[in-house]
Each structure stands twice: as C-alpha cells, then as structure tokens.
Amino acid sequence: MDVKKHYILIVDDDINFVAKAENILKGLGDCEIDKGYCEEDFYSKFIPGKYDAVILDLRLKEHYEGMQLLEYALNEDPEAPIIVLTGYSSVETAVNSLKMGAKDYLEKEHLEAKPFLSMVERTIIENKARKLAAQMIPDSFNHHIIGNDPKIQRILKLATIFADLKESPILIIGEEGTEKEEIANYIYKKSGARGKFVRKIIEPGEKNIEEELFGMEGNPGLIIAARGGILYLEEIGLLDKKIQKRLLDFINTGQSVPKNQKTGQNIKT
C-alpha cells in the first residue's frame, strides 16, 4: 500500500451526498476513494487497517443501522479512523458515537467544503501518525510481541492500561499457543515493577502446590517471592477449589497466611 496515497471509504445511502463528498475530497490530492450505499457495501469493503479515513452515515435506510456498523468496525479495529455523519441534528447520537470511539462527527446538512476537508485531513494525519508510531516501537519494548494487526494493538493497549494500574490482579485468557506469558511479561516490563517476575505452571494433580504458593512457617512461598513484581500462574483452573478460594481471598485482602501460622500473624504482600 502506498503510504503517500490517502485511502478513504464513504458509506451513505444518499447517492448525491456521496458524489458531493467525493468531489470535495479530491482537494486532498492523491486519494483512492471507495464508496458504499448500504450495510452490505460496508461489510464487503471495510477492512481493519486499510483506510486512513472512514466516513459513515449513522442513519442508513434502517434506524440505528449505522450505529451497529460503527460498533462492528470498532470491535474489529478499535483505532478505526471513523467520521460519523448525522443527518438529523441529534447531539446525543453524535456524542454516543464519540464515546464509542469515532474520531469526529459532521452534520450532513451543514456540509461545507473547507471544514469537511480539514476534518478528514486531520483524521488522516492522526491515523498515519499512529501507524508510524506503532512501527517505530522497538522489539525490546514490545518484548517480542510482533504484529500490527489491530487486534494485537488492542491487546497491547489494554495491557498498557493494566501495567499503569500496577497492583491489579489480571486474568489472561487464550488458547494454547497464544503466548499469554508474553503478554504477562509485557505488562511486567511496562509497569516498571522492581520485584521479580515469578513463573509457575500448575500441573494436573500437583501436590504441595498450596505450600509452594503460600509458603509454610519460616519458608516464604511464591506469593512472597513475587512481592513488588508479578506472579504469573498458568492453568489456575487446575487448582483445587479450596486453593482457588484462598488465592481469591489473598487477591481481595492482600494478605497471605503461610500454612501452620496463626491467623493473627498475617504476612502482608
């Protein structure tokens, strides 16, 4: 894909508006403009990461159809550069679309060439800058997580949010081979934690796992060893229900009680 060319998608059931918008957008220079007039056109043309700007009418032939398309697009690509069109002066709908993740909105009846062109140009510049920044992140920062797919970028964005929270328990779910540990390592590195990254893979029927996690009197467990860092537990679903409850209690209270130690002598982590 030519990075100097602008790729734009317009979806609106008003053929005259699409033609007018397309004519205005020629002022951006080298553009490739795809057009659609209905829901089916949007689904067939929209590809995550393809367009520098997507101009979407929120009211196609059916009520709220455009909002459903907006939700679909942002689920596929949370950073999709979408400008929504409102043709019925609904401030509430425009605000809701921005809260969902749209980049801007335009009232169709107030379409003027210069403001419209500026809005689309700004959206294009911001989108290309975001893509460039993602490509410039060094591998050491990404901790070997490779990929510019919007879904991968969304995962990294969420991981960064959790890293900033620092002390929140995190459940990472994924099929075998989806590199859940790499995400945990990314969170660890991004958080700037001073403690260790402690890894434990729980095996089926493993004995003494409770003592290994919580320790025994005079012998700190993995929870204490990971204090100030991250304790990565893989396959926690294999833990005995009693141990799962104890682990949940620890998450809720921040207190670990080694086995055989009196309750009044809790070790806070």
Short mmCIF file of the C-alpha atoms (twelve columns), coordinates in Angstrom:
data_MODEL
# 
_entry.id   MODEL 
# 
loop_
_atom_site.group_PDB 
_atom_site.id 
_atom_site.type_symbol 
_atom_site.label_atom_id 
_atom_site.label_alt_id 
_atom_site.label_comp_id 
_atom_site.label_asym_id 
_atom_site.label_seq_id 
_atom_site.Cartn_x 
_atom_site.Cartn_y 
_atom_site.Cartn_z 
_atom_site.pdbx_PDB_model_num 
ATOM 1   C CA . MET A 1   0.000   0.000   0.000  1 
ATOM 2   C CA . ASP A 2   1.304   3.440   -0.999 1 
ATOM 3   C CA . VAL A 3   1.815   5.414   2.231  1 
ATOM 4   C CA . LYS A 4   1.657   8.719   0.323  1 
ATOM 5   C CA . LYS A 5   -1.790  7.969   -1.064 1 
ATOM 6   C CA . HIS A 6   -4.890  8.529   1.074  1 
ATOM 7   C CA . TYR A 7   -7.337  5.632   1.286  1 
ATOM 8   C CA . ILE A 8   -10.888 6.699   2.127  1 
ATOM 9   C CA . LEU A 9   -14.203 4.873   2.458  1 
ATOM 10  C CA . ILE A 10  -17.575 6.666   2.249  1 
ATOM 11  C CA . VAL A 11  -20.776 4.814   3.134  1 
ATOM 12  C CA . ASP A 12  -24.072 6.706   2.830  1 
ATOM 13  C CA . ASP A 13  -27.402 5.790   1.217  1 
ATOM 14  C CA . ASP A 14  -27.657 9.309   -0.243 1 
ATOM 15  C CA . ILE A 15  -26.038 8.971   -3.663 1 
ATOM 16  C CA . ASN A 16  -25.942 12.736  -4.205 1 
ATOM 17  C CA . PHE A 17  -24.166 13.306  -0.887 1 
ATOM 18  C CA . VAL A 18  -21.566 10.642  -1.698 1 
ATOM 19  C CA . ALA A 19  -20.882 12.298  -5.050 1 
ATOM 20  C CA . LYS A 20  -20.570 15.731  -3.421 1 
ATOM 21  C CA . ALA A 21  -18.256 14.437  -0.664 1 
ATOM 22  C CA . GLU A 22  -16.110 12.602  -3.200 1 
ATOM 23  C CA . ASN A 23  -15.720 15.772  -5.253 1 
ATOM 24  C CA . ILE A 24  -14.661 17.767  -2.158 1 
ATOM 25  C CA . LEU A 25  -12.147 15.093  -1.109 1 
ATOM 26  C CA . LYS A 26  -10.301 15.451  -4.415 1 
ATOM 27  C CA . GLY A 27  -8.808  18.520  -2.753 1 
ATOM 28  C CA . LEU A 28  -6.668  16.183  -0.627 1 
ATOM 29  C CA . GLY A 29  -4.594  15.208  -3.648 1 
ATOM 30  C CA . ASP A 30  -3.748  11.575  -4.358 1 
ATOM 31  C CA . CYS A 31  -6.761  9.672   -2.983 1 
ATOM 32  C CA . GLU A 32  -8.338  6.305   -3.571 1 
ATOM 33  C CA . ILE A 33  -11.977 6.568   -2.558 1 
ATOM 34  C CA . ASP A 34  -14.210 3.533   -2.111 1 
ATOM 35  C CA . LYS A 35  -17.947 4.105   -1.971 1 
ATOM 36  C CA . GLY A 36  -20.840 2.225   -0.441 1 
ATOM 37  C CA . TYR A 37  -24.553 2.882   -0.125 1 
ATOM 38  C CA . CYS A 38  -25.837 0.262   2.292  1 
ATOM 39  C CA . GLU A 39  -24.951 -2.076  5.146  1 
ATOM 40  C CA . GLU A 40  -23.852 -4.841  2.781  1 
ATOM 41  C CA . ASP A 41  -21.472 -2.479  0.999  1 
ATOM 42  C CA . PHE A 42  -19.849 -1.557  4.313  1 
ATOM 43  C CA . TYR A 43  -19.296 -5.169  5.362  1 
ATOM 44  C CA . SER A 44  -17.831 -6.057  1.977  1 
ATOM 45  C CA . LYS A 45  -15.462 -3.076  1.797  1 
ATOM 46  C CA . PHE A 46  -14.363 -2.338  5.375  1 
ATOM 47  C CA . ILE A 47  -11.041 -3.981  6.229  1 
ATOM 48  C CA . PRO A 48  -9.285  -3.180  9.535  1 
ATOM 49  C CA . GLY A 49  -6.236  -1.005  8.955  1 
ATOM 50  C CA . LYS A 50  -6.921  -0.380  5.265  1 
ATOM 51  C CA . TYR A 51  -8.406  3.117   5.331  1 
ATOM 52  C CA . ASP A 52  -6.975  6.417   6.522  1 
ATOM 53  C CA . ALA A 53  -10.498 7.761   6.988  1 
ATOM 54  C CA . VAL A 54  -13.928 6.122   7.019  1 
ATOM 55  C CA . ILE A 55  -16.947 8.393   6.556  1 
ATOM 56  C CA . LEU A 56  -20.037 6.583   7.812  1 
ATOM 57  C CA . ASP A 57  -23.645 7.732   7.835  1 
ATOM 58  C CA . LEU A 58  -25.255 6.845   11.174 1 
ATOM 59  C CA . ARG A 59  -28.695 6.672   9.650  1 
ATOM 60  C CA . LEU A 60  -28.894 4.492   6.622  1 
ATOM 61  C CA . LYS A 61  -32.164 3.041   5.371  1 
ATOM 62  C CA . GLU A 62  -32.962 1.428   8.719  1 
ATOM 63  C CA . HIS A 63  -32.990 3.231   12.070 1 
ATOM 64  C CA . TYR A 64  -29.746 2.778   14.055 1 
ATOM 65  C CA . GLU A 65  -28.218 0.650   11.295 1 
ATOM 66  C CA . GLY A 66  -25.227 2.983   11.148 1 
ATOM 67  C CA . MET A 67  -24.603 2.673   14.896 1 
ATOM 68  C CA . GLN A 68  -24.459 -1.092  14.508 1 
ATOM 69  C CA . LEU A 69  -21.887 -0.705  11.742 1 
ATOM 70  C CA . LEU A 70  -19.868 1.675   13.918 1 
ATOM 71  C CA . GLU A 71  -19.881 -0.850  16.764 1 
ATOM 72  C CA . TYR A 72  -18.837 -3.631  14.389 1 
ATOM 73  C CA . ALA A 73  -15.985 -1.575  12.921 1 
ATOM 74  C CA . LEU A 74  -14.603 -0.570  16.326 1 
ATOM 75  C CA . ASN A 75  -14.762 -4.152  17.563 1 
ATOM 76  C CA . GLU A 76  -12.704 -5.181  14.547 1 
ATOM 77  C CA . ASP A 77  -10.366 -2.182  14.802 1 
ATOM 78  C CA . PRO A 78  -10.588 -0.075  17.993 1 
ATOM 79  C CA . GLU A 79  -8.486  2.660   16.345 1 
ATOM 80  C CA . ALA A 80  -10.512 2.802   13.119 1 
ATOM 81  C CA . PRO A 81  -10.437 6.426   11.840 1 
ATOM 82  C CA . ILE A 82  -14.193 6.875   11.562 1 
ATOM 83  C CA . ILE A 83  -16.012 10.154  10.985 1 
ATOM 84  C CA . VAL A 84  -19.747 9.717   11.505 1 
ATOM 85  C CA . LEU A 85  -22.407 11.609  9.612  1 
ATOM 86  C CA . THR A 86  -25.644 12.693  11.248 1 
ATOM 87  C CA . GLY A 87  -28.489 13.942  9.109  1 
ATOM 88  C CA . TYR A 88  -30.990 14.686  11.818 1 
ATOM 89  C CA . SER A 89  -29.185 17.049  14.225 1 
ATOM 90  C CA . SER A 90  -29.020 14.517  17.052 1 
ATOM 91  C CA . VAL A 91  -26.406 15.763  19.501 1 
ATOM 92  C CA . GLU A 92  -26.969 12.740  21.752 1 
ATOM 93  C CA . THR A 93  -26.276 10.293  18.927 1 
ATOM 94  C CA . ALA A 94  -23.131 12.176  17.904 1 
ATOM 95  C CA . VAL A 95  -21.843 12.212  21.488 1 
ATOM 96  C CA . ASN A 96  -22.564 8.497   21.883 1 
ATOM 97  C CA . SER A 97  -20.637 7.736   18.709 1 
ATOM 98  C CA . LEU A 98  -17.618 9.669   20.025 1 
ATOM 99  C CA . LYS A 99  -17.811 7.772   23.311 1 
ATOM 100 C CA . MET A 100 -17.802 4.510   21.363 1 
ATOM 101 C CA . GLY A 101 -14.596 5.548   19.608 1 
ATOM 102 C CA . ALA A 102 -15.470 7.541   16.493 1 
ATOM 103 C CA . LYS A 103 -12.876 10.243  15.766 1 
ATOM 104 C CA . ASP A 104 -15.267 13.031  14.787 1 
ATOM 105 C CA . TYR A 105 -18.774 13.777  13.526 1 
ATOM 106 C CA . LEU A 106 -20.375 16.010  10.929 1 
ATOM 107 C CA . GLU A 107 -23.956 17.158  10.458 1 
ATOM 108 C CA . LYS A 108 -24.725 16.452  6.821  1 
ATOM 109 C CA . GLU A 109 -26.962 19.483  6.370  1 
ATOM 110 C CA . HIS A 110 -24.031 21.682  7.385  1 
ATOM 111 C CA . LEU A 111 -21.582 20.221  4.886  1 
ATOM 112 C CA . GLU A 112 -19.139 22.872  3.732  1 
ATOM 113 C CA . ALA A 113 -16.108 22.078  1.633  1 
ATOM 114 C CA . LYS A 114 -13.347 23.682  3.689  1 
ATOM 115 C CA . PRO A 115 -14.352 22.454  7.202  1 
ATOM 116 C CA . PHE A 116 -15.121 18.977  5.849  1 
ATOM 117 C CA . LEU A 117 -11.793 18.784  4.058  1 
ATOM 118 C CA . SER A 118 -9.946  19.932  7.200  1 
ATOM 119 C CA . MET A 119 -11.747 17.344  9.354  1 
ATOM 120 C CA . VAL A 120 -10.897 14.476  7.021  1 
ATOM 121 C CA . GLU A 121 -7.305  15.664  6.571  1 
ATOM 122 C CA . ARG A 122 -6.813  15.849  10.360 1 
ATOM 123 C CA . THR A 123 -8.206  12.336  10.769 1 
ATOM 124 C CA . ILE A 124 -5.871  11.034  8.054  1 
ATOM 125 C CA . ILE A 125 -2.803  12.667  9.599  1 
ATOM 126 C CA . GLU A 126 -3.611  11.328  13.078 1 
ATOM 127 C CA . ASN A 127 -4.224  7.834   11.734 1 
ATOM 128 C CA . LYS A 128 -0.972  7.721   9.754  1 
ATOM 129 C CA . ALA A 129 0.962   9.107   12.735 1 
ATOM 130 C CA . ARG A 130 -0.467  6.371   14.976 1 
ATOM 131 C CA . LYS A 131 0.535   3.671   12.490 1 
ATOM 132 C CA . LEU A 132 4.032   5.127   12.148 1 
ATOM 133 C CA . ALA A 133 4.464   5.286   15.924 1 
ATOM 134 C CA . ALA A 134 3.416   1.639   16.246 1 
ATOM 135 C CA . GLN A 135 6.002   0.615   13.649 1 
ATOM 136 C CA . MET A 136 8.751   2.550   15.447 1 
ATOM 137 C CA . ILE A 137 8.259   0.793   18.804 1 
ATOM 138 C CA . PRO A 138 11.440  -1.271  19.301 1 
ATOM 139 C CA . ASP A 139 11.187  -5.045  19.745 1 
ATOM 140 C CA . SER A 140 12.665  -4.773  23.243 1 
ATOM 141 C CA . PHE A 141 9.742   -2.569  24.276 1 
ATOM 142 C CA . ASN A 142 7.195   -4.932  22.772 1 
ATOM 143 C CA . HIS A 143 9.020   -7.848  24.424 1 
ATOM 144 C CA . HIS A 144 8.949   -9.930  21.252 1 
ATOM 145 C CA . ILE A 145 5.259   -9.309  20.579 1 
ATOM 146 C CA . ILE A 146 5.171   -8.866  16.832 1 
ATOM 147 C CA . GLY A 147 2.280   -7.685  14.710 1 
ATOM 148 C CA . ASN A 148 0.468   -4.570  13.538 1 
ATOM 149 C CA . ASP A 149 -2.905  -6.289  13.347 1 
ATOM 150 C CA . PRO A 150 -5.472  -4.016  15.048 1 
ATOM 151 C CA . LYS A 151 -6.484  -6.814  17.433 1 
ATOM 152 C CA . ILE A 152 -2.877  -7.239  18.586 1 
ATOM 153 C CA . GLN A 153 -2.583  -3.481  19.037 1 
ATOM 154 C CA . ARG A 154 -5.795  -3.506  21.068 1 
ATOM 155 C CA . ILE A 155 -4.381  -6.199  23.362 1 
ATOM 156 C CA . LEU A 156 -1.200  -4.172  23.858 1 
ATOM 157 C CA . LYS A 157 -3.249  -1.070  24.597 1 
ATOM 158 C CA . LEU A 158 -5.225  -2.930  27.276 1 
ATOM 159 C CA . ALA A 159 -2.006  -4.437  28.658 1 
ATOM 160 C CA . THR A 160 -0.529  -0.961  28.958 1 
ATOM 161 C CA . ILE A 161 -3.575  0.213   30.900 1 
ATOM 162 C CA . PHE A 162 -3.193  -2.697  33.328 1 
ATOM 163 C CA . ALA A 163 0.533   -2.038  33.622 1 
ATOM 164 C CA . ASP A 164 -0.201  1.526   34.712 1 
ATOM 165 C CA . LEU A 165 -2.560  0.227   37.416 1 
ATOM 166 C CA . LYS A 166 0.403   -1.775  38.778 1 
ATOM 167 C CA . GLU A 167 -1.350  -3.715  41.562 1 
ATOM 168 C CA . SER A 168 -4.458  -5.054  39.825 1 
ATOM 169 C CA . PRO A 169 -4.983  -8.816  39.516 1 
ATOM 170 C CA . ILE A 170 -5.210  -9.749  35.830 1 
ATOM 171 C CA . LEU A 171 -6.787  -12.801 34.199 1 
ATOM 172 C CA . ILE A 172 -5.335  -13.545 30.749 1 
ATOM 173 C CA . ILE A 173 -7.448  -15.960 28.729 1 
ATOM 174 C CA . GLY A 174 -6.391  -17.606 25.479 1 
ATOM 175 C CA . GLU A 175 -5.964  -20.909 23.745 1 
ATOM 176 C CA . GLU A 176 -2.720  -22.848 23.964 1 
ATOM 177 C CA . GLY A 177 -0.003  -21.224 21.874 1 
ATOM 178 C CA . THR A 178 -1.400  -17.674 22.057 1 
ATOM 179 C CA . GLU A 179 1.616   -16.517 24.111 1 
ATOM 180 C CA . LYS A 180 -0.198  -15.469 27.273 1 
ATOM 181 C CA . GLU A 181 3.112   -15.387 29.122 1 
ATOM 182 C CA . GLU A 182 4.480   -12.855 26.632 1 
ATOM 183 C CA . ILE A 183 1.572   -10.549 27.463 1 
ATOM 184 C CA . ALA A 184 2.271   -11.011 31.181 1 
ATOM 185 C CA . ASN A 185 5.940   -10.179 30.558 1 
ATOM 186 C CA . TYR A 186 4.928   -7.113  28.567 1 
ATOM 187 C CA . ILE A 187 2.806   -5.885  31.483 1 
ATOM 188 C CA . TYR A 188 5.698   -6.573  33.863 1 
ATOM 189 C CA . LYS A 189 8.227   -4.630  31.778 1 
ATOM 190 C CA . LYS A 190 5.832   -1.768  31.057 1 
ATOM 191 C CA . SER A 191 4.854   -1.391  34.715 1 
ATOM 192 C CA . GLY A 192 8.443   -0.732  35.820 1 
ATOM 193 C CA . ALA A 193 7.999   -3.202  38.672 1 
ATOM 194 C CA . ARG A 194 11.035  -3.555  40.973 1 
ATOM 195 C CA . GLY A 195 10.187  -7.058  42.105 1 
ATOM 196 C CA . LYS A 196 10.737  -10.309 40.236 1 
ATOM 197 C CA . PHE A 197 8.713   -11.943 37.506 1 
ATOM 198 C CA . VAL A 198 7.898   -15.308 39.095 1 
ATOM 199 C CA . ARG A 199 6.509   -18.000 36.800 1 
ATOM 200 C CA . LYS A 200 4.629   -21.099 37.895 1 
ATOM 201 C CA . ILE A 201 2.909   -23.611 35.620 1 
ATOM 202 C CA . ILE A 202 0.383   -25.649 37.578 1 
ATOM 203 C CA . GLU A 203 0.351   -29.325 36.651 1 
ATOM 204 C CA . PRO A 204 -2.678  -31.656 36.982 1 
ATOM 205 C CA . GLY A 205 -2.778  -33.330 40.407 1 
ATOM 206 C CA . GLU A 206 0.310   -31.455 41.595 1 
ATOM 207 C CA . LYS A 207 0.997   -31.996 45.298 1 
ATOM 208 C CA . ASN A 208 2.152   -29.382 47.806 1 
ATOM 209 C CA . ILE A 209 1.016   -26.582 45.488 1 
ATOM 210 C CA . GLU A 210 -0.645  -24.733 48.378 1 
ATOM 211 C CA . GLU A 211 2.593   -24.699 50.371 1 
ATOM 212 C CA . GLU A 212 4.529   -23.653 47.267 1 
ATOM 213 C CA . LEU A 213 2.227   -20.702 46.669 1 
ATOM 214 C CA . PHE A 214 1.566   -19.531 50.215 1 
ATOM 215 C CA . GLY A 215 4.618   -20.939 51.946 1 
ATOM 216 C CA . MET A 216 4.950   -22.607 55.321 1 
ATOM 217 C CA . GLU A 217 6.076   -21.145 58.595 1 
ATOM 218 C CA . GLY A 218 9.660   -19.986 58.127 1 
ATOM 219 C CA . ASN A 219 9.582   -20.732 54.398 1 
ATOM 220 C CA . PRO A 220 8.014   -17.959 52.222 1 
ATOM 221 C CA . GLY A 221 6.110   -19.104 49.165 1 
ATOM 222 C CA . LEU A 222 5.920   -17.807 45.621 1 
ATOM 223 C CA . ILE A 223 3.498   -15.048 46.563 1 
ATOM 224 C CA . ILE A 224 6.095   -13.531 48.875 1 
ATOM 225 C CA . ALA A 225 8.867   -14.163 46.317 1 
ATOM 226 C CA . ALA A 226 6.949   -12.126 43.740 1 
ATOM 227 C CA . ARG A 227 6.269   -9.213  46.074 1 
ATOM 228 C CA . GLY A 228 6.664   -5.933  44.187 1 
ATOM 229 C CA . GLY A 229 6.688   -7.796  40.881 1 
ATOM 230 C CA . ILE A 230 4.406   -10.261 39.120 1 
ATOM 231 C CA . LEU A 231 3.396   -13.802 39.985 1 
ATOM 232 C CA . TYR A 232 2.400   -15.469 36.722 1 
ATOM 233 C CA . LEU A 233 0.287   -18.556 37.330 1 
ATOM 234 C CA . GLU A 234 -0.537  -20.675 34.312 1 
ATOM 235 C CA . GLU A 235 -3.503  -23.073 34.328 1 
ATOM 236 C CA . ILE A 236 -5.049  -21.782 37.564 1 
ATOM 237 C CA . GLY A 237 -8.175  -23.717 36.632 1 
ATOM 238 C CA . LEU A 238 -6.318  -26.884 37.686 1 
ATOM 239 C CA . LEU A 239 -6.054  -25.667 41.267 1 
ATOM 240 C CA . ASP A 240 -8.191  -27.294 43.913 1 
ATOM 241 C CA . LYS A 241 -11.316 -25.220 44.665 1 
ATOM 242 C CA . LYS A 242 -10.135 -24.645 48.224 1 
ATOM 243 C CA . ILE A 243 -6.838  -23.226 46.990 1 
ATOM 244 C CA . GLN A 244 -8.627  -21.110 44.399 1 
ATOM 245 C CA . LYS A 245 -10.746 -19.629 47.182 1 
ATOM 246 C CA . ARG A 246 -7.664  -18.943 49.274 1 
ATOM 247 C CA . LEU A 247 -5.999  -17.292 46.306 1 
ATOM 248 C CA . LEU A 248 -9.109  -15.167 45.732 1 
ATOM 249 C CA . ASP A 249 -9.127  -14.168 49.400 1 
ATOM 250 C CA . PHE A 250 -5.496  -13.101 49.048 1 
ATOM 251 C CA . ILE A 251 -6.324  -11.001 45.972 1 
ATOM 252 C CA . ASN A 252 -9.149  -9.317  47.871 1 
ATOM 253 C CA . THR A 253 -7.259  -8.676  51.118 1 
ATOM 254 C CA . GLY A 254 -3.600  -8.529  50.091 1 
ATOM 255 C CA . GLN A 255 -2.724  -10.896 52.931 1 
ATOM 256 C CA . SER A 256 -1.018  -14.254 52.677 1 
ATOM 257 C CA . VAL A 257 -1.130  -16.661 55.613 1 
ATOM 258 C CA . PRO A 258 1.543   -19.401 55.447 1 
ATOM 259 C CA . LYS A 259 0.282   -22.838 56.425 1 
ATOM 260 C CA . ASN A 260 0.567   -23.641 60.143 1 
ATOM 261 C CA . GLN A 261 0.951   -19.944 61.011 1 
ATOM 262 C CA . LYS A 262 -1.530  -18.296 63.358 1 
ATOM 263 C CA . THR A 263 -4.109  -16.097 61.665 1 
ATOM 264 C CA . GLY A 264 -3.110  -13.138 63.776 1 
ATOM 265 C CA . GLN A 265 0.352   -13.113 62.206 1 
ATOM 266 C CA . ASN A 266 -0.597  -12.466 58.609 1 
ATOM 267 C CA . ILE A 267 2.133   -11.534 56.166 1 
ATOM 268 C CA . LYS A 268 1.014   -8.607  54.026 1 
ATOM 269 C CA . THR A 269 2.363   -8.589  50.468 1 
# 
